[in-house]
Amino acid sequence: MARIAYLREKIARTERLAKAILDQQIAQRLQAFAAECGAELQVLTHKAAA
């Protein structure tokens, strides 16, 4: 469960940073990282529900 909470916090922080940053390339990388974390979160929450 700690990993799930960590990922949720990391996604929220990364998305906020991506919105605030002016460099488009870095913002896209941050969004991609948030998406990767989201995919991992989805797998973990699916496992936890099973």
Beta strands, then each sheet from edge to edge (+ up, - down):
end
